[in-house]
Amino acid sequence: MTTDFSFHLLGRDGAARTGEVRMPRGVIRTPAFMPVGTAATVKGMYPEQVKALGADVVLGNTYHLMLRPGAERVARLGGLHKFMNWPHPILTDSGGFQVMSLANLRKLTEEGVTFQSHIDGSKHVLSPERSVEIQNLLGSDIVMQLDECVSLPCEDKVAEKAMHLSLRWAERCRKAFGDPAGRALFGIVQGGAVPALRVESARELAAMDLKGYAIGGLAVGEPQDVMLAMIETVEPHLPSEKPRYLMGVGTPDDIVEAVRRGVDMFDCVMPTRAGRHGQIFTRFGRMNLKNAKHAEDGRPIDPQSSCPAANSYSRAYLHHLVKAEEMLGKMLLTWVNLAYYQELTAGLRAAIAAGRLEDFIAETKEGWAKGEPA
């Protein structure tokens, strides 16, 4: 077991890469999809299930854990890994996304963000230093800098102001974090949909020599072509020997296209949230289990899937659970979705290693487009 944090590229196919992020608590195989465990749980899943599906790392959220149960409490109880019974790597988001999504409950200054809790209205201050302190108390393996994320579309001057503030906060986070063994601080590239701002942000962050870099402020309302254009703009300016993380993305197609452009890590609430609302992702494309056509369909979702929820339960039963709003339905469909996301990223890793990424992408997209065999 390593005592340090490192990234090793194992193969390339065009701009796409496969590799390993190594750290004391384990190895993250890339491209990697990180299930979102916002409040110290991947909703609807046991930790053992999440690991068995092939997930090497999960994500927790600084803002939500700061409010409940509190970072100091988690630290007293032995840290987030022990608290949630996940001994493997954890990445924690800094709370920056909530700066945008909870804009009506916050005040933003150079010093940081003053939040009004969405739970009880209590006031909290989240500065770059406090964000790092909370993530240290949680014991996360990959710590994210505090940033200001703007919603798109926005005026160029708004994106520019947020980007420069995020750079200043990145430097403060770097100083607060130091260089602890086996853990990493990632910077976050901002700049809206303005290529020059994205390039400036990436170059300034690269000069800070952080252990990894995220592309933030995407998947916030812009079309996919804008997101992909920003990835293509940023990629040449990020150090090739460091991991690259596209935050909050996304659909299976988003992930495939971003991997094609050199991204290594992803997270998104989509597979868990969709599962709780009757939507599933499969090699045949997206399905809605609420639809009446499934009511008397005795077939499983996908007999070839390795996931028991996909290969052992009838569509009729899953449809019934969804319509009856039974908890088990939400759990089973979340399981189906997370299994598919892990199968997809495992397929991407294998395809890159074999030098057949374009064939794999074509076959995958053909499957989505054709749907199920008649």
Stockholm file with secondary structure:
# STOCKHOLM 1.0

chainA/1-374         MTTDFSFHLLGRDGAARTGEVRMPRGVIRTPAFMPVGTAATVKGMYPEQVKALGADVVLGNTYHLMLRPGAERVARLGGLHKFMNWPHPILTDSGGFQVMSLANLRKLTEEGVTFQSHIDGSKHVLSPERSVEIQNLLGSDIVMQLDECVSLPCEDKVAEKAMHLSLRWAERCRKAFGDPAGRALFGIVQGGAVPALRVESARELAAMDLKGYAIGGLAVGEPQDVMLAMIETVEPHLPSEKPRYLMGVGTPDDIVEAVRRGVDMFDCVMPTRAGRHGQIFTRFGRMNLKNAKHAEDGRPIDPQSSCPAANSYSRAYLHHLVKAEEMLGKMLLTWVNLAYYQELTAGLRAAIAAGRLEDFIAETKEGWAKGEPA
#=GR chainA/1-374 SS CCSSCEEEEEEEETTEEEEEEEETTEEEEESEEEEBCTTSSCTTCCHHHHHHTTCCCEEEEHHHHHHTTCHHHHHHTTCHHHHTTCCSCEEEECSHHHHHHTGGGEEECSSCEEEECTTTCCEEEECHHHHHHHHHHHTCSEEECCCCCCCSSCCHHHHHHHHHHHHHHHHHHHHHHCCCTTCEEEEEECCTTCHHHHHHHHHHHHHTTCSEEEECSCSSSCCHHHHHHHHHHHGGGSCTTSCEEETTBCCHHHHHHHHHTTCCEEEESHHHHHHHTTEEEETTEEEETTSGGGTTCCSBSCTTCSCHHHHSSBHHHHHHHHHTTCHHHHHHHHHHHHHHHHHHHHHHHHHHHHTCHHHHHHHHHHHHHHCSCC
#=GC SS_cons         CCSSCEEEEEEEETTEEEEEEEETTEEEEESEEEEBCTTSSCTTCCHHHHHHTTCCCEEEEHHHHHHTTCHHHHHHTTCHHHHTTCCSCEEEECSHHHHHHTGGGEEECSSCEEEECTTTCCEEEECHHHHHHHHHHHTCSEEECCCCCCCSSCCHHHHHHHHHHHHHHHHHHHHHHCCCTTCEEEEEECCTTCHHHHHHHHHHHHHTTCSEEEECSCSSSCCHHHHHHHHHHHGGGSCTTSCEEETTBCCHHHHHHHHHTTCCEEEESHHHHHHHTTEEEETTEEEETTSGGGTTCCSBSCTTCSCHHHHSSBHHHHHHHHHTTCHHHHHHHHHHHHHHHHHHHHHHHHHHHHTCHHHHHHHHHHHHHHCSCC
//
